[in-house]
Amino acid sequence: MKFKLLLKSGLIALFIAFFSHGSLVAQSNGFEVIRSMELMSEIFEQLEKYYVDDIETGKLSKTAIDAMLNELDPYTVYYHESDIEDYQLMTTGQYGGIGALIRKMDNAVYIAEPYEGNPAEKAGLRAGDKIIEIDGNSMIDKNSDEVSSALKGPKGTTVAILVERPDGKREKFSFDRDEIKIKDVPYSGMLNEEVGYIKLTSFTKTAASEVLDAYNALQSKGMKKLVFDLRGNGGGLLIEAVKIVNMFVPKDQVVVTTKGRVVEENRTYKTMGMPVNLEIPVVVLIDGGSASASEIVSGTLQDLDRAVIVGSTSYGKGLVQRTLDLDYGSKIKLTIAKYYTPSGRCVQRLEYYDKEGNAKPEEIPDSLLTKFKTKNGREVIDGRGIEPDVAVELDEYSRLTAMLFVKNIIFNYATEYYYKNPKIAAVEEFSLSDKEYEEFKAYVLKQDFDYSTASQEALEKFKKIAEEEGFYGESESYYNQLLNAVKPSTERDLSKFEEEIRSLLENEIVSRYYFQKGRVVQAFKGDEAITEALNVLNDLNRYNTILGK
């Protein structure tokens, strides 16, 4: 009884503290909130008293909280105290650790990619190293989160890692952890004598300063036009997006407006400093992975007719989150408002992505969308993310290519290639010879894996329907001919889809020698979006026409 009274009084005190603000009280059903909290406390009490097995109260409460928040939107998230390091990585790009990506394969976790210049790489760890032990504790059959936690720790603390190399030999590495800062700008450089390129992968506290540093360095090399790559950038801090927009638009320009249920969250963010360059032609690259702060930058520059947007439609996240501290070292990140670009549009998709199954949202019909006008009078829409001014739709990978990636066959072959070839040509010059690709094909044919084509699956569905309707007997011969034509043949498809397979394989191989920068530079080859960006920038009449000038 005492437990119940204490819990109930604590919940009521929490309610009074949280909802003491007048505007919130006016908009909240106080009785319903208290009633719901009391019911939850009673359920916990009864479980604690009578459930047949001992319950893990902490795990149960986190499950309940996660399920409750899942009913709201994909971006309202609870961070247990054990997850705070993940939260810090998301907002600052910093964590204490060894500086390496890891990957789960079979029953073990492997080093997938060391960060150049960080402890793991300096100590001699390489992609493809199988992690056997950390500080004497076995990591076999552990998941990636468990291994990641064991690798992380305060700067200056020592970690001992036993790994197994591809040849079966085991080596032990002992070195100090460091404060790891993942760069927001992993690469910048000149695409040609006039066009500079900046890749931004996140919006942590250093994003704007890193972009400015990269911009100044490129300008000193003669940059007169800029390609700003936000593809795959899932966003981050809103204020960093405002600062980056400020580089290209005047002071006191509205960048984004937030509107929420609570009046105090209605804010207008304007540029506060002097711009860096108001005239330089800019192309911004976006894709389905460009979200949140990336959409603020691309959407605002589009609304102001300050940049041409090239690529594919962005993710569509027009919601603003704020992180609040909770008791016991935990936090909650909750959606407090929607944001609106200068034209007045909200880019939030009207249908959320399925965050559990990673399914894409259904396409929203045009009748549900609202049209807005850019500064020069061009039409833009809401409800579907940022749509590019120049669309570059990339084909999806074939089933075989996807399988080679998912089954880590490309990863493992790149590791073997690295140990057989201590050096390769410069990134810009490297490519697999025909002989080397034939060796890769032979390697793949020795692997044990199955895959099916979409055409095969469709035919099998047709067969089932035809059998149910009694037509299969008449069409069996035609069916078998078609099935033989679309059945997967690994040897045939390795040649049929050579171009896309080569691209992934060469990128993985390059990363073994030139790390993250090498990946970016190698990916320029055959990059249709960059090709289109250069076409736009090389034709200023077209550039100005797109912007309605």
URLINZI-V575428 format. One record per backbone hydrogen bond with DSSP energy under -1.0 kcal/mol. NH is the residue of the N-H (numbers start at 0). CO is the residue of the C=O. Records with the same first field share a line. If there is no record, write none. Layout:
NH = CO, CO
This chain:
4 = 0
5 = 1
6 = 2
7 = 3
8 = 4
9 = 5
10 = 6
11 = 7
12 = 8
13 = 9
14 = 10
15 = 11
16 = 12
17 = 13
18 = 14
24 = 20
25 = 21
29 = 27
32 = 28
33 = 29
34 = 30
35 = 31
36 = 32
37 = 33
38 = 34
39 = 35
40 = 36
41 = 37
42 = 38
43 = 39
44 = 40
45 = 41
46 = 42
47 = 43
48 = 44
49 = 45
50 = 46
56 = 54
59 = 55
60 = 56
61 = 57
62 = 58
63 = 59
64 = 60
65 = 61
66 = 62
67 = 63
68 = 64
69 = 65
70 = 67
71 = 68
75 = 72
76 = 332
78 = 330
82 = 79
83 = 80
86 = 82
87 = 83
88 = 84
89 = 85
90 = 86
91 = 87
92 = 88
94 = 179
96 = 177
100 = 112
102 = 109
104 = 107
107 = 104
109 = 102
110 = 128
111 = 100
112 = 100
114 = 98
117 = 114
119 = 97
121 = 117
122 = 118
124 = 119
127 = 110
128 = 125
129 = 163
130 = 108
131 = 161
132 = 161
133 = 136
134 = 159
136 = 133
138 = 131
140 = 106
141 = 138
146 = 142
147 = 143
148 = 144
149 = 145
150 = 146
151 = 147
152 = 95
155 = 176
156 = 153
158 = 174
160 = 172
161 = 132
162 = 170
163 = 129
164 = 168
167 = 164
170 = 162
172 = 160
174 = 158
176 = 156
177 = 96
179 = 94
181 = 92
188 = 196
190 = 194
191 = 194
195 = 224
196 = 188
197 = 226
198 = 186
199 = 228
200 = 183
202 = 234
206 = 203
209 = 205
210 = 206
211 = 207
212 = 208
213 = 209
214 = 210
215 = 211
216 = 212
217 = 213
218 = 214
219 = 215
221 = 218
222 = 217
223 = 193
224 = 193
225 = 280
226 = 195
227 = 282
228 = 197
229 = 284
232 = 229
236 = 202
240 = 236
241 = 237
242 = 238
243 = 239
244 = 240
245 = 241
246 = 243
247 = 244
251 = 270
254 = 268
255 = 268
256 = 339
257 = 266
258 = 337
264 = 261
265 = 262
266 = 257
268 = 255
270 = 252
275 = 246
276 = 246
282 = 225
283 = 307
284 = 227
285 = 309
289 = 286
290 = 232
293 = 290
295 = 291
296 = 292
297 = 293
298 = 294
299 = 295
300 = 296
301 = 297
302 = 298
303 = 299
304 = 301
305 = 300
306 = 300
307 = 281
309 = 283
310 = 389
311 = 285
313 = 385
314 = 289
319 = 336
321 = 333
323 = 331
325 = 329
329 = 326
330 = 78
331 = 323
332 = 76
333 = 321
335 = 319
336 = 319
337 = 258
338 = 317
339 = 256
340 = 344
343 = 340
348 = 315
349 = 382
353 = 358
354 = 352
357 = 353
367 = 364
368 = 365
371 = 379
373 = 377
374 = 302
376 = 373
379 = 371
381 = 369
382 = 345
384 = 346
388 = 308
389 = 308
391 = 310
401 = 397
402 = 398
403 = 399
404 = 400
405 = 401
406 = 402
407 = 404
408 = 403
409 = 403
411 = 407
412 = 408
413 = 409
414 = 410
415 = 411
416 = 412
417 = 413
418 = 414
419 = 415
420 = 416
428 = 425
429 = 425
436 = 432
437 = 433
438 = 434
439 = 435
440 = 436
441 = 437
442 = 438
443 = 439
444 = 440
446 = 443
456 = 452
457 = 453
458 = 454
459 = 455
460 = 456
461 = 457
462 = 458
463 = 459
464 = 460
465 = 461
466 = 462
467 = 463
468 = 464
470 = 465
471 = 465
474 = 470
478 = 474
479 = 475
480 = 476
481 = 477
482 = 478
483 = 479
484 = 480
485 = 481
486 = 482
492 = 488
493 = 489
495 = 491
496 = 492
497 = 494
500 = 496
501 = 497
502 = 498
503 = 499
504 = 500
505 = 501
506 = 502
507 = 503
508 = 504
509 = 505
510 = 506
511 = 508
512 = 509
513 = 509
514 = 510
517 = 513
518 = 514
519 = 515
520 = 516
521 = 517
522 = 518
523 = 520
524 = 521
526 = 523
527 = 525
530 = 526
531 = 527
532 = 528
533 = 529
534 = 530
535 = 531
536 = 532
537 = 533
542 = 538
543 = 539
544 = 540
545 = 541
546 = 542
547 = 544
548 = 543
